[in-house]
Amino acid sequence: MTFTFKKAAVGGLATIGAVALLAGCASAPEETDAGGGETLDFLPCMVSDAGGFDDKSFNQLGREGLEAASEELGVEPTLVESAAETDYASNLQSLVDQGCNTIVTVGFLLAPAALESATANPDLEYVSIDDTVDQDFDGTTDAENIKPIIFDTAQAAFLAGYLSAGMSETGAVGTYGGINIPTVSIFMDGFAQGVEYYNEENGADVQVLGWDREAQDGSFTGGFEANDTARQVAQGLIDQNIDVLLPVGGPIYQSGAAAIRDSGREIMLLGVDADVYETDPSVGDLLLTSIRKGIDVGVEDAIIAAGNGEFDPAPFIGTLENEGVGLAPFHDFEDAVPADLSSKLEELQQMIIDGDITVESYLAG
């Protein structure tokens, strides 16, 4: 079962229900003659969250998308890395001071600082990864110069949950997250829905540990660092005899992988955001698959449009249908996944796309 992410698919971005946002007011970028060639007078910029650009996850994907767009446009981007949440506002102001035209903020936790910066600088363009920047919860983005790029990862996580239940031999799978925020819990909840669907279809009783759908709470590390706390949380799930583990929160999967190796048991790992098999080969032998979202493609598309004077603040929701989310290949587990299970995942994916299966999430509409 192979899933691909195509730039063309992101061009047809799904928009949030009845949200109506004004079109961008940016004029076409000026061009200057530099040594006989034309160079865009355009400076794209990005600020990471506290995970940093080398998290082998969503910050890294954002950076890769920015760099790809910048190369196509023939410009040099500016990136600034946050070490802590307290850096967000000052990092954004530093980018404003450097003359950035379009600023990408990576992560849900940057939304308040992004809104403050965008409101203070209405002539600049902002792209918000993983948040709609709807701080007053009225269903619309709070500034007309912010484009949200968000992902209904519950759909892909549903497939991962079904797959995990089908692969489990102990009858228990586990998940834990960094912080209980929507962009984290959406993975965990979709995963649990997929396991539930497997149980209903197959008369099974695979247990999900680490997430309670009714309470909308579960096992969390309190941050997004690969540290001893994350390792202990993973170990607590391993001690309950799970054989599939889904860590959600950037680098915290590294702590999960360490706990798996220390256990000496055959436990499969699931990655999130990126195809972690590609971004971190050191854990490739553990990875059943990854729940992928096309942050890189979404950022590239948005920045190229902005660089060409076509910034569009309309929100983008990545789904299975537009290939904004999906499962990565099984890689080393390709031969281990039964053919009928792989075929069933393809069938379920189409059923979700067709609306025959509804995966609940805060982005479902």
C-alpha positions, 0 to 999 in steps of 0.5 A: 500500500503506497501513499503519495503526496503531490503538489498538484493535490495541495493546489486544490486545497479544501477550505473550512466549511463556510469560512469566508476570508478576504483575498490577500492584498499583497501586490506583485513582488518587484523585480530587480535586475541583478547581473542580467537576471531577474531576482524577486524582491521577496523575503520568505521567513519561518519561525519554528516552535520549541522542537527546532528545525531538526526534530525530524518531524513537522518543523523539519517538514516546514523548513523543507517546504520553505527551502524548496519554494525559495529555490524555485523562486530564486530567493534566500529564506530566513529561518529562526529557531525557538528554544522555548515558548517565551521566544515566539514573540521576539522571534517573530518581531525579529523577522518583521524587523528583517523585512520579511514579506511572508512569515510561516509559523510552525505549530499550534503553540505559536498561534497567539504570537502569530496573531499579535504579530499579524495584527500589528503588521497588516501589510505582511503575510502569515502562514500558520501551520497546525492552527486556524488562529481562531483565538475568539472561537468564532469559526474564522481566522482572526486576521485577514493576512493569515493563511492557516494550513491544518490537517485532519490527521484523524483520517489517516490515524484511523487507518493506522489504528485499524492496521495496528489492531490487525497486526497486534498479537498481544491484543493491546496497542498504546499511544502517548502525546506531548501535550493534550492540544488538538493537533496532538490528540487528533492523532490519538483519537483517530487511532482509537477510532480505527481500533474500535472499527477493527474490533467491530468488524472482526469481533475482536477486543484489541485494547487502546492504552494511553487514550480515553475517547470519552474523557478526551485525555490520556498519557502525556509527557508535558512537552515535546522533548525526547527525555527521560519523562517521555521514556518513562511514559512509553515504558509504562505502556510497554509494561502493559503488554502493548506491541504497537506504540504511537508517540505523538509530539515531534522528537518524543518518538525517540524516547519511545524507540529507546524504551522499545529497544530496552524491552527486548520485545518485538514492538512496532513503532508508528511515526507521525507528521513525516515519513520517519523511516526517511527522516530518521533511519535509526528507527527504521527497523521499528517503524510499521508506518507513519501517519503523514501530513504534507506540511512540506508540500503545503508550505511550498505551495503557499510560499510560491503563491506568495512570492508570485503575488498570489497569496491566498489566505483561504484555509487549507485542510489536508485530508485523505481526499486531497492527499494532504494526509495519508500513511507512509509505506510499510518499508521494512514491514512490507512483507509482514503486513498481510495482503488482505489487511493492506487491501482492506486499508485501501478500501477503508481509505476510499470509504472515508473519502466517499463519506461512507465512514465518518472519522470524528475530529475537530476539523471534520465538517 
